[in-house]
């Protein structure tokens, strides 16, 4: 069995009354011994950290893809402007009687 670590550091953050009640309910529902321990376990849980790392990787990937899409959009916008600036080369079609 691991010896208990001395916990002499404090992290303090404020919650609204509703947030505090929700945390207490979640702690009780999941069998937490105390609210402090429950929050510590949730924050320091390796699975929680892994989830955050995956989300950060996903955000970076989405950012790169969005940047690439923006560059393609800009390129297509320039091509469209270029095509719109060219004189129209529509040919005149003649009707059945040879009239224009």
C-alpha positions as CSV (number, residue, x, y, z in Angstrom):
1,X,0.0,0.0,0.0
2,X,1.2,3.5,-0.8
3,X,2.0,5.8,2.0
4,X,-0.3,8.8,2.2
5,X,1.1,11.9,0.6
6,X,1.3,15.0,2.7
7,X,-1.2,17.5,1.2
8,X,-0.2,20.9,2.3
9,X,-0.9,23.0,-0.8
10,X,-4.3,24.7,-1.4
11,X,-6.1,25.5,-4.6
12,X,-9.0,27.9,-4.1
13,X,-11.7,28.8,-6.6
14,X,-15.2,30.3,-6.3
15,X,-18.4,28.7,-7.3
16,X,-22.0,29.9,-7.5
17,X,-24.5,28.4,-5.1
18,X,-25.9,26.3,-8.0
19,X,-22.5,25.1,-9.1
20,X,-21.7,24.1,-5.5
21,X,-25.0,22.2,-5.1
22,X,-24.4,20.4,-8.4
23,X,-20.9,19.4,-7.3
24,X,-22.2,18.1,-4.0
25,X,-24.9,16.1,-5.7
26,X,-22.5,14.6,-8.2
27,X,-20.0,13.8,-5.4
28,X,-22.8,12.0,-3.4
29,X,-24.1,10.2,-6.5
30,X,-20.6,8.9,-7.3
31,X,-19.8,7.9,-3.7
32,X,-17.2,10.6,-3.0
33,X,-16.0,10.8,0.6
34,X,-15.7,14.5,0.6
35,X,-16.2,17.3,-1.9
36,X,-12.6,18.2,-1.7
37,X,-11.4,14.7,-2.5
38,X,-14.0,14.3,-5.2
39,X,-12.9,17.4,-7.1
40,X,-9.2,16.5,-6.6
41,X,-9.7,13.0,-8.1
42,X,-11.7,14.4,-11.0
43,X,-9.1,17.0,-11.8
44,X,-6.1,14.8,-11.4
45,X,-7.6,11.7,-12.9
46,X,-5.3,10.5,-15.7
47,X,-8.3,9.7,-17.9
48,X,-9.4,13.3,-17.4
49,X,-6.0,14.6,-18.4
50,X,-6.0,12.3,-21.5
51,X,-9.4,13.6,-22.5
52,X,-8.1,17.2,-22.3
53,X,-5.0,16.2,-24.4
54,X,-7.3,14.6,-27.0
55,X,-9.5,17.7,-27.1
56,X,-6.5,20.0,-27.5
57,X,-5.2,17.8,-30.3
58,X,-8.6,17.9,-32.0
59,X,-8.8,21.7,-31.6
60,X,-5.3,22.1,-33.2
61,X,-6.3,19.8,-36.1
62,X,-9.6,21.7,-36.6
63,X,-7.6,25.0,-36.6
64,X,-5.2,23.7,-39.2
65,X,-8.1,22.5,-41.4
66,X,-10.0,25.7,-41.0
67,X,-6.9,27.7,-42.0
68,X,-6.5,25.5,-45.1
69,X,-10.1,26.0,-46.0
70,X,-9.7,29.7,-45.6
71,X,-6.8,29.8,-47.9
72,X,-8.7,27.8,-50.5
73,X,-11.7,30.1,-50.1
74,X,-9.5,33.1,-50.7
75,X,-7.9,31.5,-53.8
76,X,-11.4,30.7,-55.3
77,X,-12.6,34.2,-54.5
78,X,-9.7,35.6,-56.5
79,X,-10.4,33.3,-59.4
80,X,-14.1,34.3,-59.4
81,X,-13.1,38.0,-59.4
82,X,-10.7,37.4,-62.2
83,X,-13.4,35.6,-64.3
84,X,-15.9,38.4,-63.6
85,X,-13.5,41.0,-64.7
86,X,-13.0,39.4,-68.1
87,X,-15.2,40.6,-71.0
88,X,-18.1,38.3,-71.7
89,X,-17.6,36.0,-74.7
90,X,-21.1,34.7,-75.1
91,X,-22.0,34.0,-78.7
92,X,-25.2,35.1,-80.2
93,X,-27.5,32.3,-81.1
94,X,-29.7,32.5,-84.2
95,X,-33.3,31.5,-84.1
96,X,-35.0,29.0,-86.6
97,X,-35.4,31.7,-89.2
98,X,-31.7,32.6,-89.1
99,X,-32.5,35.8,-87.2
100,X,-30.6,36.9,-84.2
